[in-house]
Amino acid sequence: MKKFILFVLAIFLLLPVFADESNILPSELGLVQSVEYIDGNNAVAQAAQKVNVKILTGEFKGENVELENILTGNPYYDIKLHKGVKVILHAEDNGEGVEYSIEDIKRADTIVWLSLLFCGLLIYVGRKKGLYSLVSIIITVVLITHCLCPLILIGINPVAASIIICVLSTAVTMYLVGGFNAKSTSAAAGAVLSLLFAAALAWLTMKTAHLTGFSGENSTFLYSAYPQLDFIGLAISMMVLATLGAVMDVAMSISSTINEIYHTDSNKTVKELFISGMNVGRDIIGTMANTLILVYLGGSISLVLLAGNIDLYKFINLNQVVTEVSSALIGSIAIVICVPFTALVASGLIHKYAKKAEKEKLPFSD
């Protein structure tokens, strides 16, 4: 465990090497003191708000500024304000002084209390395992934000970068949660093999379906900022990352089951362990694949609703629709293929390690 902790610390020490030092537009926090509709009628769809905002952070903290908030009538773009709302202010030096504009409403507080609730429940219910799971989640998020994203932005192949991050994340998660033993190694191996299969299948899908890698507004905005990026590779990377969590779950479930079966009856052969793992895996497949499909479907419900306003044949051939459906199917296929991959590796590795441990009088598992 000490070696693994040192390995994790080494990853975090290397993070500044990969960190992206891009120029981020400055912003400050403000509090709305008063709101007045310029046309005097807040029922009008297209109007403007005259907003008095107190600056809460930065060089001009404590000062009040008068800003204009335009309402276009489109709820996607409009920011309707009222007294007491905290807002994000964009600050820009126009040569004569700092000019502020309202960017959005401050919403991060909601994320904070939801995160605290999740962490609290995870540790309370999962105890030590829950704490390890939380640590692995934090490490995975940091790997994606501080390693994967900067690597892609400097021109590293997105698929290669995502696979490396997935391998690191899988190793950290499996060994933290399951300990250093054949069970965790088998789960990690099964998950990585499934992700490699998913990456190959995603690449084949992108080529045969002639997908562009642009599946929404975010892709368009990203292209405006970084037109040199490989968007097909980026789409493949997203498909692989979206599959990671479910695949790790299935892999650990299969490996842990085979490990427990062998603990109960050490006379089981490799073939018998494999069959047992497959039997359990068949029960897991139905619910896990269904879960992944529903996650994608739930996130794309607005797109599904549009099907009623467009010719069905045209709809199912849209780039965005095919990309979303392919992502869901590739993730589900990865879950299915993870079962035999993990069962095969776990049955052989756990059996071999146990026999070796018996001969050398070593502990069977951590």
C-alpha positions in Angstrom: 0.0 0.0 0.0 2.9 2.4 0.8 4.3 1.9 -2.8 0.9 2.7 -4.2 0.5 5.8 -2.1 3.9 7.0 -3.3 2.8 6.3 -6.9 -0.4 8.4 -6.4 1.7 11.2 -4.9 4.0 11.1 -7.9 1.1 11.6 -10.2 0.0 14.7 -8.4 3.5 16.0 -8.3 3.6 15.7 -12.1 0.3 17.5 -12.6 1.8 21.0 -12.8 3.9 19.7 -15.7 0.7 19.0 -17.7 -1.3 22.0 -16.4 -2.5 24.4 -19.0 -1.5 28.0 -18.5 -4.1 29.5 -20.8 -5.3 33.1 -20.4 -8.6 33.0 -18.6 -10.9 36.0 -18.8 -11.1 37.7 -15.4 -14.3 37.7 -13.5 -15.6 39.0 -10.2 -18.6 38.3 -7.9 -21.4 40.9 -7.5 -24.7 41.2 -5.6 -27.7 42.7 -7.2 -29.0 45.7 -5.2 -31.9 46.8 -7.4 -33.5 46.0 -10.7 -35.5 48.4 -12.9 -37.1 47.6 -16.2 -36.1 50.3 -18.7 -39.4 50.1 -20.6 -41.4 49.9 -17.3 -43.0 46.6 -18.2 -41.5 43.3 -17.0 -44.1 41.3 -19.0 -42.5 42.4 -22.3 -40.6 39.5 -23.9 -37.9 41.7 -25.3 -36.8 44.3 -22.8 -33.8 45.5 -20.8 -33.1 45.7 -17.1 -31.2 48.5 -15.4 -29.3 46.7 -12.6 -27.4 48.2 -9.7 -24.7 45.7 -8.6 -22.4 45.8 -5.6 -19.0 44.3 -6.4 -18.0 41.7 -3.7 -14.5 40.7 -4.9 -11.5 42.2 -6.6 -9.8 45.6 -6.7 -13.1 47.5 -6.6 -14.7 45.5 -3.9 -17.5 47.4 -2.1 -18.2 49.7 -5.1 -21.6 49.9 -6.9 -21.9 49.8 -10.7 -24.9 50.4 -13.0 -25.2 47.8 -15.7 -27.7 47.0 -18.4 -29.1 43.5 -18.8 -30.7 42.9 -22.2 -33.5 40.4 -22.4 -34.0 39.0 -25.9 -37.1 36.8 -25.2 -35.0 33.6 -25.7 -34.8 31.7 -22.3 -31.6 30.0 -23.4 -29.7 33.3 -23.4 -31.7 35.6 -21.1 -30.6 36.1 -17.5 -33.5 37.5 -15.5 -32.3 39.2 -12.4 -33.9 40.4 -9.1 -32.7 42.0 -5.9 -30.4 39.8 -3.8 -29.2 37.5 -6.6 -25.4 37.0 -6.8 -24.0 37.4 -10.3 -20.7 36.7 -12.1 -19.2 39.9 -13.6 -16.8 39.9 -16.5 -14.2 42.6 -15.9 -12.4 44.1 -18.9 -9.9 47.0 -19.2 -11.1 49.3 -22.0 -8.2 51.7 -21.7 -10.0 54.3 -19.6 -10.8 52.0 -16.7 -12.4 48.7 -15.8 -15.7 47.9 -17.5 -18.1 45.3 -16.1 -20.8 43.1 -17.7 -23.1 40.5 -16.3 -22.1 37.0 -17.4 -24.4 34.8 -15.4 -26.0 34.0 -12.1 -23.8 32.4 -9.4 -24.9 28.8 -9.2 -21.9 27.0 -7.7 -23.4 26.9 -4.2 -25.8 24.2 -5.3 -23.0 22.1 -6.6 -21.2 22.5 -3.3 -24.1 21.3 -1.1 -24.9 18.4 -3.5 -21.2 17.4 -3.4 -21.1 17.5 0.4 -24.3 15.4 0.6 -22.8 12.8 -1.8 -19.5 12.6 0.0 -21.2 12.4 3.4 -23.5 9.5 2.3 -20.6 7.7 0.5 -18.4 7.7 3.5 -21.3 7.0 6.0 -22.7 4.0 4.0 -19.4 2.8 2.5 -17.2 3.4 5.5 -13.5 2.7 4.7 -14.4 1.5 1.1 -16.5 4.6 0.6 -13.6 6.8 1.6 -11.3 5.0 -0.8 -13.9 5.3 -3.5 -14.1 9.1 -2.9 -10.3 9.4 -3.1 -10.4 7.5 -6.4 -13.1 9.8 -7.8 -11.1 12.9 -6.9 -8.0 11.4 -8.5 -9.9 10.5 -11.7 -11.4 14.0 -12.0 -8.0 15.6 -11.4 -6.4 13.3 -14.0 -9.0 14.4 -16.6 -9.0 18.1 -15.8 -5.2 18.6 -15.2 -3.7 15.9 -17.5 -6.1 14.8 -20.2 -7.5 18.2 -21.2 -4.1 19.9 -21.3 -2.5 17.0 -23.2 -5.2 17.2 -25.9 -4.9 21.0 -26.1 -1.2 20.8 -26.8 -1.7 18.4 -29.7 -1.5 14.9 -28.2 -3.7 12.4 -29.9 -7.0 12.4 -27.9 -7.6 8.7 -28.1 -4.1 7.8 -26.9 -4.3 10.4 -24.1 -7.7 9.2 -22.9 -6.6 5.5 -22.9 -3.6 6.4 -20.8 -5.8 8.4 -18.3 -8.3 5.5 -18.3 -5.5 3.0 -17.4 -4.3 5.2 -14.6 -7.8 5.9 -13.3 -8.6 2.1 -13.4 -5.4 1.2 -11.6 -6.0 3.8 -8.9 -9.6 2.8 -8.4 -9.2 -0.9 -8.4 -6.2 -1.0 -6.0 -7.6 1.6 -3.7 -11.0 -0.1 -3.4 -10.0 -3.8 -3.7 -6.5 -3.8 -2.3 -3.3 -5.2 -3.9 -4.3 -8.7 -4.9 -5.2 -10.9 -7.9 -8.9 -9.8 -7.6 -8.0 -6.1 -8.2 -5.5 -6.9 -10.9 -8.0 -9.1 -12.7 -10.7 -6.4 -12.5 -8.2 -3.8 -13.8 -7.1 -6.0 -16.7 -10.7 -6.8 -17.7 -11.7 -3.1 -17.6 -8.7 -2.0 -19.7 -9.2 -4.7 -22.3 -12.9 -3.7 -22.6 -12.0 0.0 -23.0 -9.4 -0.8 -25.7 -12.2 -2.8 -27.5 -14.6 0.2 -27.1 -11.9 2.6 -28.5 -11.4 0.4 -31.6 -15.1 0.0 -32.1 -15.6 3.8 -31.7 -12.9 4.5 -34.3 -14.6 2.0 -36.7 -18.0 3.6 -36.1 -16.7 7.1 -36.7 -15.1 6.0 -40.0 -18.0 3.9 -41.4 -20.7 6.4 -40.4 -18.7 9.4 -41.7 -19.2 11.2 -38.4 -17.6 14.6 -38.0 -17.0 14.7 -34.2 -19.3 17.7 -33.9 -22.3 16.6 -31.8 -23.5 19.8 -30.3 -23.0 23.5 -29.6 -20.1 22.9 -27.3 -18.1 21.3 -30.1 -18.8 24.3 -32.3 -17.5 26.7 -29.5 -14.5 24.5 -29.0 -13.7 24.6 -32.7 -13.8 28.4 -32.7 -11.2 28.5 -29.9 -9.1 25.5 -31.0 -9.7 24.7 -34.8 -6.5 22.6 -34.9 -7.9 19.8 -32.6 -8.7 16.3 -33.9 -12.5 16.4 -33.3 -13.0 12.8 -34.5 -10.4 11.6 -32.0 -12.0 13.8 -29.4 -15.4 12.2 -30.0 -13.8 8.7 -29.6 -12.1 9.9 -26.4 -15.5 11.0 -25.0 -17.1 7.6 -25.8 -14.3 5.8 -24.0 -14.4 8.0 -21.0 -18.2 7.8 -20.7 -17.9 4.0 -20.6 -15.1 3.9 -18.0 -17.2 3.9 -14.8 -19.7 1.3 -15.9 -17.0 -1.0 -17.2 -15.0 -0.8 -13.9 -18.1 -1.6 -12.0 -18.8 -4.7 -14.0 -15.1 -5.8 -13.9 -14.9 -5.5 -10.1 -18.2 -7.3 -9.6 -17.1 -10.3 -11.8 -13.6 -10.5 -10.3 -14.8 -10.1 -6.7 -17.4 -12.9 -7.3 -14.8 -15.3 -8.7 -12.5 -14.5 -5.8 -15.2 -15.2 -3.2 -16.2 -18.5 -4.9 -12.6 -19.6 -4.8 -12.4 -18.6 -1.2 -15.4 -20.8 -0.5 -14.3 -23.8 -2.5 -10.6 -23.9 -3.4 -11.1 -27.1 -5.4 -12.7 -25.2 -8.2 -10.9 -25.4 -11.5 -10.2 -22.5 -13.8 -13.0 -23.6 -16.1 -15.5 -23.9 -13.2 -14.5 -20.4 -12.0 -14.9 -19.0 -15.5 -18.4 -20.5 -15.8 -19.4 -19.1 -12.4 -18.2 -15.7 -13.4 -20.1 -15.8 -16.7 -23.3 -16.9 -14.9 -23.0 -13.9 -12.5 -22.1 -11.6 -15.5 -25.2 -12.5 -17.4 -27.3 -11.2 -14.5 -25.3 -8.0 -14.4 -25.4 -7.3 -18.1 -29.1 -6.7 -18.3 -29.3 -4.0 -15.7 -25.9 -2.3 -16.4 -26.5 -2.0 -20.2 -30.0 -0.7 -19.5 -28.6 1.9 -17.1 -26.1 3.2 -19.6 -28.7 3.4 -22.4 -31.0 5.4 -20.0 -28.2 7.7 -19.0 -27.6 8.7 -22.7 -31.3 8.8 -23.4 -32.0 11.0 -20.4 -29.3 13.4 -21.5 -30.7 13.5 -25.0 -34.4 13.8 -24.3 -34.6 17.2 -26.0 -33.1 15.7 -29.1 -35.6 12.9 -29.0 -38.5 15.3 -28.7 -37.4 17.0 -31.9 -38.1 13.8 -33.8 -41.8 14.8 -34.0 -40.9 17.9 -36.0 -38.7 16.2 -38.6 -38.9 13.4 -41.1 -37.9 10.2 -39.2 -35.5 8.9 -41.9 -33.7 12.2 -41.9 -33.7 12.4 -38.1 -32.0 9.0 -37.6 -29.3 10.0 -40.1 -28.4 13.3 -38.4 -24.8 13.5 -37.3 -25.7 14.4 -33.7 -28.3 11.6 -33.4 -26.0 8.9 -34.8 -23.2 10.1 -32.6 -25.3 9.9 -29.4 -26.9 6.5 -30.3 -23.4 5.1 -31.2 -22.0 6.3 -27.9 -24.8 4.5 -26.0 -24.4 1.3 -28.0 -20.6 1.3 -27.8 -20.8 1.7 -24.1 -23.3 -1.1 -23.7 -21.2 -3.4 -26.0 -18.2 -2.6 -23.8 -20.1 -3.7 -20.7 -21.2 -7.0 -22.4 -17.7 -7.8 -23.6 -16.2 -6.9 -20.2 -17.9 -10.0 -18.7 -16.0 -12.7 -20.6 -12.8 -10.6 -20.6 -12.8 -10.3 -16.8 -14.1 -13.8 -16.2 -11.3 -15.2 -18.3 -8.6 -13.2 -16.7 -9.9 -13.5 -13.1 -10.5 -17.2 -13.2 -6.9 -17.9 -14.4 -5.1 -15.2 -12.3 -6.9 -15.8 -9.0 -6.5 -19.6 -9.3 -2.8 -19.2 -10.2 -2.1 -16.7 -7.5 -3.9 -18.8 -4.8 -1.9 -21.9 -5.7 1.3 -19.9 -5.6 0.3 -18.4 -2.2 -0.4 -21.8 -0.8 3.0 -23.1 -1.8 4.9 -20.1 -0.6 2.6 -19.6 2.5 1.7 -16.1 1.4 -1.6 -14.4 2.2 -4.2 -15.1 -0.4 -5.5 -11.5 -0.6 -5.2 -8.2 1.1 
